[in-house]
Amino acid sequence: MRGAVKREVAATDEYDRLVQRAYRADVSCAPKAAAKLAKQAIELDPDRPGAYFVLGNACRSSEEFLRARECFLSAMHGALSAGAC
């Protein structure tokens, strides 16, 4: 059981690192890098909203407005499901 908990913690830490790196890439005007990192975070934990929000910003910066909308809606749905709102 301890191994499973350690893997879960490691995945959470990696998710947070990827989202932070994606955010920094996005605010540094590197939307392609931000999108790539955010997608990696989503693969790790598709139920958490943070990566969807960063991906939405990256898509908006790349003028992919429909995809950005989908990502923002996914972020909102994830936040509501998690009880964050």
C-alpha positions in Angstrom: 0.0 0.0 0.0 2.8 2.4 0.8 4.2 2.0 -2.7 0.8 3.0 -4.2 0.7 6.1 -2.0 4.2 7.1 -3.0 3.3 6.7 -6.7 0.2 8.9 -6.2 2.2 11.6 -4.4 4.9 11.5 -7.1 2.3 11.8 -9.9 0.7 14.7 -8.0 4.1 16.4 -7.7 4.8 15.9 -11.4 1.4 17.2 -12.3 2.0 20.4 -10.3 5.5 20.8 -11.8 4.2 20.4 -15.4 1.3 22.9 -14.8 3.8 25.4 -13.3 6.2 25.0 -16.2 3.2 25.3 -18.7 2.1 28.5 -17.0 5.6 30.0 -17.1 5.8 29.1 -20.8 2.4 30.7 -21.5 3.3 34.0 -19.8 6.6 33.9 -21.6 4.7 34.0 -24.9 5.5 30.4 -25.8 2.0 28.9 -26.3 3.2 25.8 -28.1 5.5 24.8 -25.3 2.8 25.6 -22.8 0.3 23.5 -24.6 2.7 20.5 -24.8 3.4 20.7 -21.0 -0.3 21.1 -20.2 -1.2 18.1 -22.3 1.4 16.1 -20.4 -0.1 17.1 -17.1 -3.6 16.2 -18.4 -2.4 12.8 -19.3 -1.2 12.3 -15.7 -4.4 13.5 -14.1 -7.3 14.4 -16.4 -9.6 15.1 -13.5 -7.7 18.2 -12.2 -8.6 21.6 -13.8 -5.3 23.5 -13.6 -3.8 22.0 -16.8 -7.0 22.6 -18.8 -6.9 26.2 -17.8 -3.3 26.7 -18.9 -4.0 24.8 -22.1 -7.0 27.1 -22.7 -4.8 30.2 -22.3 -2.2 28.7 -24.7 -4.9 27.9 -27.3 -6.3 31.4 -26.9 -2.8 32.9 -27.4 -2.5 30.8 -30.6 -5.9 32.1 -31.7 -7.4 28.6 -31.5 -10.5 30.0 -29.9 -12.9 27.0 -30.1 -10.2 24.7 -28.6 -9.6 27.3 -25.9 -13.3 27.4 -25.1 -13.4 23.6 -24.7 -10.4 23.7 -22.4 -11.9 26.4 -20.2 -15.1 24.5 -20.0 -13.2 21.4 -19.0 -11.4 23.4 -16.3 -14.6 24.7 -15.0 -16.2 21.2 -14.9 -13.2 19.8 -13.1 -13.2 22.6 -10.5 -16.9 22.1 -9.9 -16.5 18.3 -9.6 -13.7 18.8 -7.1 -15.8 21.2 -5.1 -13.4 24.1 -5.7 -16.3 26.5 -6.7 
